[in-house]
Amino acid sequence: MRHTAARRDVGRHGKTIGLLAWIVAIIALVGAVFAVVNQVQIAGPRDERIAEQDALILRLTGLANDKSTNTLDARYTDSDGDLVADAPKNMGDLIDPPVIKFSYVATENSDEFKQAFAPVLAAITKATGKPCEYVEYDAVEDQLRAIRAGELHVAGLGTGAVPIGVCAAGFVPVAQMADATGAAGYQMEIIVPSKSPMMRVTDLRAASGADLHELALTEPTSNSGYKAPLVVLRENGLVPGRDYRIRYTQGHVTSIAGIKSGAYEAAAVANDVLKRQVASGVLTESDYRPIFKSENTFPTAALGYAHQLKPELADKIRAALLGFDWKGTELEKSFGQEGKAKFIAVNYQKDWEYVRRIDESIGFSYALSIDQAPTTAPASVTTTGK
């Protein structure tokens, strides 16, 4: 009886094992089918979407473009070969505005810069006999359109926006900021929070299977905040979308604040803005650490005028800018924090040569969209434009 019961137990056990094996086989089959369906219906399209997004990022950054050669727009002439638009030969195309409109580079802190440049506007008024009025714009392109249309007469453009202004808007660069010895320029730095494990730019490349790191960039017209870091990273084998992600901040001050707070993993900034933020107490040198600093020195923002101005008026504005005495002014209080002490004359052809070379290497085109008229901003603006 015990043997018979044992055989029954073995039989039941065998049937149980057989049933389990059958269930496991069914689960494996279902899993295999699901995997195929997932690959065809989910993973495949997802991978395609990721590839499309990466390709879009490359197009938007210009890294997928062929090298370009930018020249003056066909509406301008350059008889002396300095790469800058000549004044119109037709007297009817020259402008002599009753009020001179002035606008410095777009910035998040418009009140600070309106106050800083107030004595510059006063100097222009004294030199020309015309009132000079500060105007703000929402975006760099609106500012450039206004220069091209002759609605903005004197302007400060960020380093990266200067070649666009020259070629597409007829901007004539006159001066840039320098220290007391006449030395001018800044370096592009990629910075990280001081506690970050990143030590070099190649550390921005994500480990296999890990989430991509983010690099904070300002906006596409910026040299140090956008174009230069993209070129540096490409030279180090890093491609946006594949190796790292881009976060747009619209300004150097915002990028720096994000590093201080730890909101951003890394940011590309102009180090003269960085110095000014440190000097003003916004952050300390212990809040961040550079993982890259450019060997090349870039020119700072340029002050200049619209090429349509009557030559006599343009000459007076040029003299007012280059002869402006910073001592004891609001301009000295604001920019003296980063070592600036005076304006010096610029040579666009020479001083912006490396900036133009960077633009050409990523296929960055010096063109403006023409579907909207220039619009004056009601309040603050968006970028520092370095």
Summary of the structure (lengths in Angstrom):
residues: 386
radius of gyration: 29.3
end to end distance: 95.4
largest distance: 124.4
contacts: 1267
relative contact order: 0.19
helix: 45%
strand: 16%
